[in-house]
Amino acid sequence: MPKMKSHRGACKRFKTTASGKIKRERMNGSHNLEHKNRKRTRRLHQATLLEGKKAKQIKRMILA
């Protein structure tokens, strides 16, 4: 049986932290920023963590 391949799209979008949690970037933070207020743009440039079932699915896609 061949090796399992990791999902390349998921590998580009998600990273694992040292403790094993899944980190992701927020959406809507790359264009049309002049229409969004400063507080919102600052928040959009901060990474956040995935939780629950989604984190388990993404971990399986990345580490396969």
CHARMM internal coordinates of N, CA and C (Angstrom, degrees):
IC EDIT
DIST 1 N 1 CA 1.4481
DIST 1 CA 1 C 1.5294
ANGL 1 N 1 CA 1 C 109.40
DIST 1 C 2 N 1.3345
ANGL 1 CA 1 C 2 N 118.00
DIHE 1 N 1 CA 1 C 2 N 134.72
DIST 2 N 2 CA 1.4763
ANGL 1 C 2 N 2 CA 119.39
DIHE 1 CA 1 C 2 N 2 CA -177.54
DIST 2 CA 2 C 1.5208
ANGL 2 N 2 CA 2 C 112.40
DIHE 1 C 2 N 2 CA 2 C -72.28
DIST 2 C 3 N 1.3220
ANGL 2 CA 2 C 3 N 114.71
DIHE 2 N 2 CA 2 C 3 N 167.16
DIST 3 N 3 CA 1.4619
ANGL 2 C 3 N 3 CA 120.19
DIHE 2 CA 2 C 3 N 3 CA 178.18
DIST 3 CA 3 C 1.5209
ANGL 3 N 3 CA 3 C 110.48
DIHE 2 C 3 N 3 CA 3 C -66.35
DIST 3 C 4 N 1.3271
ANGL 3 CA 3 C 4 N 116.41
DIHE 3 N 3 CA 3 C 4 N 150.40
DIST 4 N 4 CA 1.4625
ANGL 3 C 4 N 4 CA 120.88
DIHE 3 CA 3 C 4 N 4 CA 173.23
DIST 4 CA 4 C 1.5236
ANGL 4 N 4 CA 4 C 108.43
DIHE 3 C 4 N 4 CA 4 C -77.43
DIST 4 C 5 N 1.3240
ANGL 4 CA 4 C 5 N 116.65
DIHE 4 N 4 CA 4 C 5 N 135.92
DIST 5 N 5 CA 1.4588
ANGL 4 C 5 N 5 CA 120.41
DIHE 4 CA 4 C 5 N 5 CA 178.88
DIST 5 CA 5 C 1.5248
ANGL 5 N 5 CA 5 C 109.59
DIHE 4 C 5 N 5 CA 5 C -98.16
DIST 5 C 6 N 1.3277
ANGL 5 CA 5 C 6 N 115.24
DIHE 5 N 5 CA 5 C 6 N 145.11
DIST 6 N 6 CA 1.4659
ANGL 5 C 6 N 6 CA 118.83
DIHE 5 CA 5 C 6 N 6 CA 176.44
DIST 6 CA 6 C 1.5273
ANGL 6 N 6 CA 6 C 108.76
DIHE 5 C 6 N 6 CA 6 C -80.96
DIST 6 C 7 N 1.3154
ANGL 6 CA 6 C 7 N 116.31
DIHE 6 N 6 CA 6 C 7 N 154.54
DIST 7 N 7 CA 1.4599
ANGL 6 C 7 N 7 CA 122.72
DIHE 6 CA 6 C 7 N 7 CA -178.59
DIST 7 CA 7 C 1.5195
ANGL 7 N 7 CA 7 C 108.14
DIHE 6 C 7 N 7 CA 7 C -78.59
DIST 7 C 8 N 1.3264
ANGL 7 CA 7 C 8 N 117.36
DIHE 7 N 7 CA 7 C 8 N 111.37
DIST 8 N 8 CA 1.4570
ANGL 7 C 8 N 8 CA 120.89
DIHE 7 CA 7 C 8 N 8 CA -171.50
DIST 8 CA 8 C 1.5279
ANGL 8 N 8 CA 8 C 112.53
DIHE 7 C 8 N 8 CA 8 C -67.17
DIST 8 C 9 N 1.3247
ANGL 8 CA 8 C 9 N 117.31
DIHE 8 N 8 CA 8 C 9 N -33.75
DIST 9 N 9 CA 1.4605
ANGL 8 C 9 N 9 CA 119.82
DIHE 8 CA 8 C 9 N 9 CA 177.34
DIST 9 CA 9 C 1.5098
ANGL 9 N 9 CA 9 C 111.54
DIHE 8 C 9 N 9 CA 9 C -65.43
DIST 9 C 10 N 1.3285
ANGL 9 CA 9 C 10 N 116.79
DIHE 9 N 9 CA 9 C 10 N -39.64
DIST 10 N 10 CA 1.4616
ANGL 9 C 10 N 10 CA 120.94
DIHE 9 CA 9 C 10 N 10 CA 178.81
DIST 10 CA 10 C 1.5315
ANGL 10 N 10 CA 10 C 110.50
DIHE 9 C 10 N 10 CA 10 C -69.50
DIST 10 C 11 N 1.3138
ANGL 10 CA 10 C 11 N 117.03
DIHE 10 N 10 CA 10 C 11 N -36.21
DIST 11 N 11 CA 1.4696
ANGL 10 C 11 N 11 CA 120.25
DIHE 10 CA 10 C 11 N 11 CA -179.90
DIST 11 CA 11 C 1.5243
ANGL 11 N 11 CA 11 C 111.45
DIHE 10 C 11 N 11 CA 11 C -64.59
DIST 11 C 12 N 1.3516
ANGL 11 CA 11 C 12 N 116.57
DIHE 11 N 11 CA 11 C 12 N -31.06
DIST 12 N 12 CA 1.4602
ANGL 11 C 12 N 12 CA 120.16
DIHE 11 CA 11 C 12 N 12 CA 179.77
DIST 12 CA 12 C 1.5224
ANGL 12 N 12 CA 12 C 112.02
DIHE 11 C 12 N 12 CA 12 C -78.10
DIST 12 C 13 N 1.3255
ANGL 12 CA 12 C 13 N 117.36
DIHE 12 N 12 CA 12 C 13 N -25.27
DIST 13 N 13 CA 1.4625
ANGL 12 C 13 N 13 CA 120.91
DIHE 12 CA 12 C 13 N 13 CA -174.39
DIST 13 CA 13 C 1.5177
ANGL 13 N 13 CA 13 C 114.20
DIHE 12 C 13 N 13 CA 13 C -98.51
DIST 13 C 14 N 1.3166
ANGL 13 CA 13 C 14 N 118.11
DIHE 13 N 13 CA 13 C 14 N -23.74
DIST 14 N 14 CA 1.4621
ANGL 13 C 14 N 14 CA 121.92
DIHE 13 CA 13 C 14 N 14 CA -174.67
DIST 14 CA 14 C 1.5174
ANGL 14 N 14 CA 14 C 110.08
DIHE 13 C 14 N 14 CA 14 C -125.72
DIST 14 C 15 N 1.3324
ANGL 14 CA 14 C 15 N 116.26
DIHE 14 N 14 CA 14 C 15 N 145.98
DIST 15 N 15 CA 1.4667
ANGL 14 C 15 N 15 CA 122.38
DIHE 14 CA 14 C 15 N 15 CA 176.09
DIST 15 CA 15 C 1.5169
ANGL 15 N 15 CA 15 C 108.25
DIHE 14 C 15 N 15 CA 15 C -127.35
DIST 15 C 16 N 1.3201
ANGL 15 CA 15 C 16 N 116.18
DIHE 15 N 15 CA 15 C 16 N 154.63
DIST 16 N 16 CA 1.4584
ANGL 15 C 16 N 16 CA 119.62
DIHE 15 CA 15 C 16 N 16 CA 175.31
DIST 16 CA 16 C 1.5255
ANGL 16 N 16 CA 16 C 109.41
DIHE 15 C 16 N 16 CA 16 C -101.06
DIST 16 C 17 N 1.3257
ANGL 16 CA 16 C 17 N 116.27
DIHE 16 N 16 CA 16 C 17 N 142.05
DIST 17 N 17 CA 1.4546
ANGL 16 C 17 N 17 CA 120.64
DIHE 16 CA 16 C 17 N 17 CA 177.37
DIST 17 CA 17 C 1.5289
ANGL 17 N 17 CA 17 C 108.50
DIHE 16 C 17 N 17 CA 17 C -84.99
DIST 17 C 18 N 1.3082
ANGL 17 CA 17 C 18 N 116.17
DIHE 17 N 17 CA 17 C 18 N 175.73
DIST 18 N 18 CA 1.4629
ANGL 17 C 18 N 18 CA 120.28
DIHE 17 CA 17 C 18 N 18 CA -179.25
DIST 18 CA 18 C 1.5254
ANGL 18 N 18 CA 18 C 111.59
DIHE 17 C 18 N 18 CA 18 C -64.92
DIST 18 C 19 N 1.3296
ANGL 18 CA 18 C 19 N 116.54
DIHE 18 N 18 CA 18 C 19 N -29.42
DIST 19 N 19 CA 1.4640
ANGL 18 C 19 N 19 CA 119.61
DIHE 18 CA 18 C 19 N 19 CA -179.87
DIST 19 CA 19 C 1.5223
ANGL 19 N 19 CA 19 C 112.60
DIHE 18 C 19 N 19 CA 19 C -86.91
DIST 19 C 20 N 1.3482
ANGL 19 CA 19 C 20 N 117.36
DIHE 19 N 19 CA 19 C 20 N -2.10
DIST 20 N 20 CA 1.4544
ANGL 19 C 20 N 20 CA 120.49
DIHE 19 CA 19 C 20 N 20 CA 175.96
DIST 20 CA 20 C 1.5156
ANGL 20 N 20 CA 20 C 115.13
DIHE 19 C 20 N 20 CA 20 C 98.22
DIST 20 C 21 N 1.3292
ANGL 20 CA 20 C 21 N 117.43
DIHE 20 N 20 CA 20 C 21 N 3.50
DIST 21 N 21 CA 1.4610
ANGL 20 C 21 N 21 CA 119.93
DIHE 20 CA 20 C 21 N 21 CA 177.77
DIST 21 CA 21 C 1.5298
ANGL 21 N 21 CA 21 C 109.33
DIHE 20 C 21 N 21 CA 21 C -80.42
DIST 21 C 22 N 1.3350
ANGL 21 CA 21 C 22 N 116.54
DIHE 21 N 21 CA 21 C 22 N 161.41
DIST 22 N 22 CA 1.4481
ANGL 21 C 22 N 22 CA 121.86
DIHE 21 CA 21 C 22 N 22 CA -178.17
DIST 22 CA 22 C 1.5275
ANGL 22 N 22 CA 22 C 109.32
DIHE 21 C 22 N 22 CA 22 C -101.74
DIST 22 C 23 N 1.3445
ANGL 22 CA 22 C 23 N 116.17
DIHE 22 N 22 CA 22 C 23 N 127.20
DIST 23 N 23 CA 1.4511
ANGL 22 C 23 N 23 CA 122.24
DIHE 22 CA 22 C 23 N 23 CA -178.23
DIST 23 CA 23 C 1.5225
ANGL 23 N 23 CA 23 C 109.17
DIHE 22 C 23 N 23 CA 23 C -108.43
DIST 23 C 24 N 1.3511
ANGL 23 CA 23 C 24 N 116.88
DIHE 23 N 23 CA 23 C 24 N 141.92
DIST 24 N 24 CA 1.4575
ANGL 23 C 24 N 24 CA 120.89
DIHE 23 CA 23 C 24 N 24 CA 178.27
DIST 24 CA 24 C 1.5150
ANGL 24 N 24 CA 24 C 110.12
DIHE 23 C 24 N 24 CA 24 C -140.47
DIST 24 C 25 N 1.3249
ANGL 24 CA 24 C 25 N 116.09
DIHE 24 N 24 CA 24 C 25 N 159.78
DIST 25 N 25 CA 1.4565
ANGL 24 C 25 N 25 CA 121.95
DIHE 24 CA 24 C 25 N 25 CA 174.28
DIST 25 CA 25 C 1.5227
ANGL 25 N 25 CA 25 C 109.00
DIHE 24 C 25 N 25 CA 25 C -89.63
DIST 25 C 26 N 1.3266
ANGL 25 CA 25 C 26 N 116.78
DIHE 25 N 25 CA 25 C 26 N 156.26
DIST 26 N 26 CA 1.4603
ANGL 25 C 26 N 26 CA 120.71
DIHE 25 CA 25 C 26 N 26 CA 178.31
DIST 26 CA 26 C 1.5209
ANGL 26 N 26 CA 26 C 110.34
DIHE 25 C 26 N 26 CA 26 C -84.56
DIST 26 C 27 N 1.3339
ANGL 26 CA 26 C 27 N 116.21
DIHE 26 N 26 CA 26 C 27 N 155.15
DIST 27 N 27 CA 1.4537
ANGL 26 C 27 N 27 CA 120.12
DIHE 26 CA 26 C 27 N 27 CA 178.77
DIST 27 CA 27 C 1.5225
ANGL 27 N 27 CA 27 C 110.62
DIHE 26 C 27 N 27 CA 27 C -85.79
DIST 27 C 28 N 1.3271
ANGL 27 CA 27 C 28 N 116.78
DIHE 27 N 27 CA 27 C 28 N 166.98
DIST 28 N 28 CA 1.4737
ANGL 27 C 28 N 28 CA 125.84
DIHE 27 CA 27 C 28 N 28 CA 176.30
DIST 28 CA 28 C 1.5249
ANGL 28 N 28 CA 28 C 113.14
DIHE 27 C 28 N 28 CA 28 C 69.01
DIST 28 C 29 N 1.3284
ANGL 28 CA 28 C 29 N 119.49
DIHE 28 N 28 CA 28 C 29 N 21.59
DIST 29 N 29 CA 1.4547
ANGL 28 C 29 N 29 CA 119.91
DIHE 28 CA 28 C 29 N 29 CA -177.60
DIST 29 CA 29 C 1.5043
ANGL 29 N 29 CA 29 C 114.45
DIHE 28 C 29 N 29 CA 29 C -109.61
DIST 29 C 30 N 1.3402
ANGL 29 CA 29 C 30 N 118.04
DIHE 29 N 29 CA 29 C 30 N 17.33
DIST 30 N 30 CA 1.4572
ANGL 29 C 30 N 30 CA 118.75
DIHE 29 CA 29 C 30 N 30 CA -173.83
DIST 30 CA 30 C 1.5159
ANGL 30 N 30 CA 30 C 115.05
DIHE 29 C 30 N 30 CA 30 C -116.21
DIST 30 C 31 N 1.3330
ANGL 30 CA 30 C 31 N 119.38
DIHE 30 N 30 CA 30 C 31 N -21.25
DIST 31 N 31 CA 1.4635
ANGL 30 C 31 N 31 CA 120.01
DIHE 30 CA 30 C 31 N 31 CA -179.73
DIST 31 CA 31 C 1.5197
ANGL 31 N 31 CA 31 C 110.23
DIHE 30 C 31 N 31 CA 31 C -147.43
DIST 31 C 32 N 1.3437
ANGL 31 CA 31 C 32 N 115.67
DIHE 31 N 31 CA 31 C 32 N 167.12
DIST 32 N 32 CA 1.4748
ANGL 31 C 32 N 32 CA 123.58
DIHE 31 CA 31 C 32 N 32 CA -176.19
DIST 32 CA 32 C 1.5273
ANGL 32 N 32 CA 32 C 111.23
DIHE 31 C 32 N 32 CA 32 C 56.74
DIST 32 C 33 N 1.3194
ANGL 32 CA 32 C 33 N 116.31
DIHE 32 N 32 CA 32 C 33 N 37.41
DIST 33 N 33 CA 1.4572
ANGL 32 C 33 N 33 CA 119.61
DIHE 32 CA 32 C 33 N 33 CA -175.98
DIST 33 CA 33 C 1.5238
ANGL 33 N 33 CA 33 C 112.78
DIHE 32 C 33 N 33 CA 33 C -75.50
DIST 33 C 34 N 1.3363
ANGL 33 CA 33 C 34 N 117.67
DIHE 33 N 33 CA 33 C 34 N -16.90
DIST 34 N 34 CA 1.4607
ANGL 33 C 34 N 34 CA 119.31
DIHE 33 CA 33 C 34 N 34 CA 179.56
DIST 34 CA 34 C 1.5299
ANGL 34 N 34 CA 34 C 111.40
DIHE 33 C 34 N 34 CA 34 C -70.57
DIST 34 C 35 N 1.3174
ANGL 34 CA 34 C 35 N 118.01
DIHE 34 N 34 CA 34 C 35 N -17.51
DIST 35 N 35 CA 1.4622
ANGL 34 C 35 N 35 CA 121.58
DIHE 34 CA 34 C 35 N 35 CA 179.34
DIST 35 CA 35 C 1.5314
ANGL 35 N 35 CA 35 C 112.42
DIHE 34 C 35 N 35 CA 35 C -91.77
DIST 35 C 36 N 1.3078
ANGL 35 CA 35 C 36 N 117.28
DIHE 35 N 35 CA 35 C 36 N -9.03
DIST 36 N 36 CA 1.4610
ANGL 35 C 36 N 36 CA 121.12
DIHE 35 CA 35 C 36 N 36 CA -178.74
DIST 36 CA 36 C 1.5281
ANGL 36 N 36 CA 36 C 109.11
DIHE 35 C 36 N 36 CA 36 C -103.99
DIST 36 C 37 N 1.3172
ANGL 36 CA 36 C 37 N 116.57
DIHE 36 N 36 CA 36 C 37 N 144.43
DIST 37 N 37 CA 1.4592
ANGL 36 C 37 N 37 CA 117.77
DIHE 36 CA 36 C 37 N 37 CA -177.20
DIST 37 CA 37 C 1.5273
ANGL 37 N 37 CA 37 C 111.08
DIHE 36 C 37 N 37 CA 37 C -75.50
DIST 37 C 38 N 1.3383
ANGL 37 CA 37 C 38 N 115.79
DIHE 37 N 37 CA 37 C 38 N 166.33
DIST 38 N 38 CA 1.4652
ANGL 37 C 38 N 38 CA 120.74
DIHE 37 CA 37 C 38 N 38 CA -172.87
DIST 38 CA 38 C 1.5141
ANGL 38 N 38 CA 38 C 112.96
DIHE 37 C 38 N 38 CA 38 C -62.28
DIST 38 C 39 N 1.3194
ANGL 38 CA 38 C 39 N 115.18
DIHE 38 N 38 CA 38 C 39 N -39.86
DIST 39 N 39 CA 1.4634
ANGL 38 C 39 N 39 CA 119.31
DIHE 38 CA 38 C 39 N 39 CA -179.26
DIST 39 CA 39 C 1.5323
ANGL 39 N 39 CA 39 C 110.48
DIHE 38 C 39 N 39 CA 39 C -61.05
DIST 39 C 40 N 1.3151
ANGL 39 CA 39 C 40 N 115.59
DIHE 39 N 39 CA 39 C 40 N -42.08
DIST 40 N 40 CA 1.4708
ANGL 39 C 40 N 40 CA 120.35
DIHE 39 CA 39 C 40 N 40 CA -179.48
DIST 40 CA 40 C 1.5229
ANGL 40 N 40 CA 40 C 111.51
DIHE 39 C 40 N 40 CA 40 C -67.17
DIST 40 C 41 N 1.3465
ANGL 40 CA 40 C 41 N 117.92
DIHE 40 N 40 CA 40 C 41 N -42.42
DIST 41 N 41 CA 1.4625
ANGL 40 C 41 N 41 CA 119.76
DIHE 40 CA 40 C 41 N 41 CA -178.36
DIST 41 CA 41 C 1.5280
ANGL 41 N 41 CA 41 C 111.49
DIHE 40 C 41 N 41 CA 41 C -67.73
DIST 41 C 42 N 1.3346
ANGL 41 CA 41 C 42 N 116.73
DIHE 41 N 41 CA 41 C 42 N -35.66
DIST 42 N 42 CA 1.4734
ANGL 41 C 42 N 42 CA 119.17
DIHE 41 CA 41 C 42 N 42 CA 175.88
DIST 42 CA 42 C 1.5154
ANGL 42 N 42 CA 42 C 110.27
DIHE 41 C 42 N 42 CA 42 C -62.86
DIST 42 C 43 N 1.3173
ANGL 42 CA 42 C 43 N 116.16
DIHE 42 N 42 CA 42 C 43 N -42.99
DIST 43 N 43 CA 1.4568
ANGL 42 C 43 N 43 CA 120.42
DIHE 42 CA 42 C 43 N 43 CA -179.20
DIST 43 CA 43 C 1.5330
ANGL 43 N 43 CA 43 C 111.26
DIHE 42 C 43 N 43 CA 43 C -66.78
DIST 43 C 44 N 1.3274
ANGL 43 CA 43 C 44 N 116.94
DIHE 43 N 43 CA 43 C 44 N -35.77
DIST 44 N 44 CA 1.4616
ANGL 43 C 44 N 44 CA 120.65
DIHE 43 CA 43 C 44 N 44 CA -178.14
DIST 44 CA 44 C 1.5226
ANGL 44 N 44 CA 44 C 112.42
DIHE 43 C 44 N 44 CA 44 C -68.99
DIST 44 C 45 N 1.3418
ANGL 44 CA 44 C 45 N 117.32
DIHE 44 N 44 CA 44 C 45 N -24.31
DIST 45 N 45 CA 1.4651
ANGL 44 C 45 N 45 CA 119.57
DIHE 44 CA 44 C 45 N 45 CA -179.27
DIST 45 CA 45 C 1.5223
ANGL 45 N 45 CA 45 C 113.00
DIHE 44 C 45 N 45 CA 45 C -88.53
DIST 45 C 46 N 1.3245
ANGL 45 CA 45 C 46 N 117.37
DIHE 45 N 45 CA 45 C 46 N 1.61
DIST 46 N 46 CA 1.4641
ANGL 45 C 46 N 46 CA 120.35
DIHE 45 CA 45 C 46 N 46 CA 176.19
DIST 46 CA 46 C 1.5225
ANGL 46 N 46 CA 46 C 109.73
DIHE 45 C 46 N 46 CA 46 C -94.55
DIST 46 C 47 N 1.2978
ANGL 46 CA 46 C 47 N 116.90
DIHE 46 N 46 CA 46 C 47 N 138.10
DIST 47 N 47 CA 1.4628
ANGL 46 C 47 N 47 CA 121.05
DIHE 46 CA 46 C 47 N 47 CA 177.14
DIST 47 CA 47 C 1.5221
ANGL 47 N 47 CA 47 C 109.56
DIHE 46 C 47 N 47 CA 47 C -76.27
DIST 47 C 48 N 1.3286
ANGL 47 CA 47 C 48 N 115.99
DIHE 47 N 47 CA 47 C 48 N 158.37
DIST 48 N 48 CA 1.4558
ANGL 47 C 48 N 48 CA 121.01
DIHE 47 CA 47 C 48 N 48 CA 179.03
DIST 48 CA 48 C 1.5235
ANGL 48 N 48 CA 48 C 109.23
DIHE 47 C 48 N 48 CA 48 C -137.04
DIST 48 C 49 N 1.3091
ANGL 48 CA 48 C 49 N 117.13
DIHE 48 N 48 CA 48 C 49 N 167.87
DIST 49 N 49 CA 1.4582
ANGL 48 C 49 N 49 CA 122.04
DIHE 48 CA 48 C 49 N 49 CA -177.01
DIST 49 CA 49 C 1.5232
ANGL 49 N 49 CA 49 C 111.08
DIHE 48 C 49 N 49 CA 49 C -103.55
DIST 49 C 50 N 1.3181
ANGL 49 CA 49 C 50 N 116.01
DIHE 49 N 49 CA 49 C 50 N 147.70
DIST 50 N 50 CA 1.4588
ANGL 49 C 50 N 50 CA 121.68
DIHE 49 CA 49 C 50 N 50 CA 173.82
DIST 50 CA 50 C 1.5210
ANGL 50 N 50 CA 50 C 108.87
DIHE 49 C 50 N 50 CA 50 C -87.97
DIST 50 C 51 N 1.3205
ANGL 50 CA 50 C 51 N 116.20
DIHE 50 N 50 CA 50 C 51 N 150.43
DIST 51 N 51 CA 1.4607
ANGL 50 C 51 N 51 CA 120.11
DIHE 50 CA 50 C 51 N 51 CA 179.38
DIST 51 CA 51 C 1.5180
ANGL 51 N 51 CA 51 C 109.93
DIHE 50 C 51 N 51 CA 51 C -134.73
DIST 51 C 52 N 1.3193
ANGL 51 CA 51 C 52 N 115.30
DIHE 51 N 51 CA 51 C 52 N 158.77
DIST 52 N 52 CA 1.4534
ANGL 51 C 52 N 52 CA 121.75
DIHE 51 CA 51 C 52 N 52 CA 170.46
DIST 52 CA 52 C 1.5168
ANGL 52 N 52 CA 52 C 115.22
DIHE 51 C 52 N 52 CA 52 C 72.94
DIST 52 C 53 N 1.3370
ANGL 52 CA 52 C 53 N 115.00
DIHE 52 N 52 CA 52 C 53 N -143.08
DIST 53 N 53 CA 1.4459
ANGL 52 C 53 N 53 CA 121.47
DIHE 52 CA 52 C 53 N 53 CA -173.69
DIST 53 CA 53 C 1.5191
ANGL 53 N 53 CA 53 C 113.31
DIHE 52 C 53 N 53 CA 53 C -63.68
DIST 53 C 54 N 1.3481
ANGL 53 CA 53 C 54 N 115.59
DIHE 53 N 53 CA 53 C 54 N -38.77
DIST 54 N 54 CA 1.4640
ANGL 53 C 54 N 54 CA 119.82
DIHE 53 CA 53 C 54 N 54 CA -179.56
DIST 54 CA 54 C 1.5244
ANGL 54 N 54 CA 54 C 110.61
DIHE 53 C 54 N 54 CA 54 C -61.38
DIST 54 C 55 N 1.3236
ANGL 54 CA 54 C 55 N 116.82
DIHE 54 N 54 CA 54 C 55 N -41.59
DIST 55 N 55 CA 1.4670
ANGL 54 C 55 N 55 CA 120.42
DIHE 54 CA 54 C 55 N 55 CA 179.96
DIST 55 CA 55 C 1.5202
ANGL 55 N 55 CA 55 C 110.22
DIHE 54 C 55 N 55 CA 55 C -62.52
DIST 55 C 56 N 1.3208
ANGL 55 CA 55 C 56 N 116.79
DIHE 55 N 55 CA 55 C 56 N -38.85
DIST 56 N 56 CA 1.4631
ANGL 55 C 56 N 56 CA 120.75
DIHE 55 CA 55 C 56 N 56 CA 179.26
DIST 56 CA 56 C 1.5255
ANGL 56 N 56 CA 56 C 110.91
DIHE 55 C 56 N 56 CA 56 C -65.20
DIST 56 C 57 N 1.3479
ANGL 56 CA 56 C 57 N 117.06
DIHE 56 N 56 CA 56 C 57 N -41.84
DIST 57 N 57 CA 1.4577
ANGL 56 C 57 N 57 CA 121.14
DIHE 56 CA 56 C 57 N 57 CA 179.07
DIST 57 CA 57 C 1.5289
ANGL 57 N 57 CA 57 C 111.19
DIHE 56 C 57 N 57 CA 57 C -64.72
DIST 57 C 58 N 1.3186
ANGL 57 CA 57 C 58 N 116.80
DIHE 57 N 57 CA 57 C 58 N -45.52
DIST 58 N 58 CA 1.4647
ANGL 57 C 58 N 58 CA 121.19
DIHE 57 CA 57 C 58 N 58 CA -178.28
DIST 58 CA 58 C 1.5202
ANGL 58 N 58 CA 58 C 110.37
DIHE 57 C 58 N 58 CA 58 C -65.75
DIST 58 C 59 N 1.3236
ANGL 58 CA 58 C 59 N 116.73
DIHE 58 N 58 CA 58 C 59 N -39.06
DIST 59 N 59 CA 1.4704
ANGL 58 C 59 N 59 CA 120.31
DIHE 58 CA 58 C 59 N 59 CA 179.02
DIST 59 CA 59 C 1.5137
ANGL 59 N 59 CA 59 C 110.38
DIHE 58 C 59 N 59 CA 59 C -61.04
DIST 59 C 60 N 1.3353
ANGL 59 CA 59 C 60 N 116.37
DIHE 59 N 59 CA 59 C 60 N -40.25
DIST 60 N 60 CA 1.4548
ANGL 59 C 60 N 60 CA 120.68
DIHE 59 CA 59 C 60 N 60 CA 178.23
DIST 60 CA 60 C 1.5328
ANGL 60 N 60 CA 60 C 111.06
DIHE 59 C 60 N 60 CA 60 C -65.80
DIST 60 C 61 N 1.3460
ANGL 60 CA 60 C 61 N 117.60
DIHE 60 N 60 CA 60 C 61 N -36.66
DIST 61 N 61 CA 1.4594
ANGL 60 C 61 N 61 CA 121.38
DIHE 60 CA 60 C 61 N 61 CA 179.77
DIST 61 CA 61 C 1.5284
ANGL 61 N 61 CA 61 C 111.53
DIHE 60 C 61 N 61 CA 61 C -68.77
DIST 61 C 62 N 1.3371
ANGL 61 CA 61 C 62 N 115.83
DIHE 61 N 61 CA 61 C 62 N -39.25
DIST 62 N 62 CA 1.4662
ANGL 61 C 62 N 62 CA 120.04
DIHE 61 CA 61 C 62 N 62 CA -176.74
DIST 62 CA 62 C 1.5233
ANGL 62 N 62 CA 62 C 112.05
DIHE 61 C 62 N 62 CA 62 C -76.21
DIST 62 C 63 N 1.3078
ANGL 62 CA 62 C 63 N 117.20
DIHE 62 N 62 CA 62 C 63 N -43.40
DIST 63 N 63 CA 1.4661
ANGL 62 C 63 N 63 CA 121.13
DIHE 62 CA 62 C 63 N 63 CA -171.89
DIST 63 CA 63 C 1.5285
ANGL 63 N 63 CA 63 C 113.92
DIHE 62 C 63 N 63 CA 63 C -92.56
DIST 63 C 64 N 1.3146
ANGL 63 CA 63 C 64 N 117.34
DIHE 63 N 63 CA 63 C 64 N 9.08
DIST 64 N 64 CA 1.4706
ANGL 63 C 64 N 64 CA 119.57
DIHE 63 CA 63 C 64 N 64 CA -177.47
DIST 64 CA 64 C 1.5095
ANGL 64 N 64 CA 64 C 112.63
DIHE 63 C 64 N 64 CA 64 C -67.49
END
COOR INIT
IC SEED 1 N 1 CA 1 C
IC BUILD
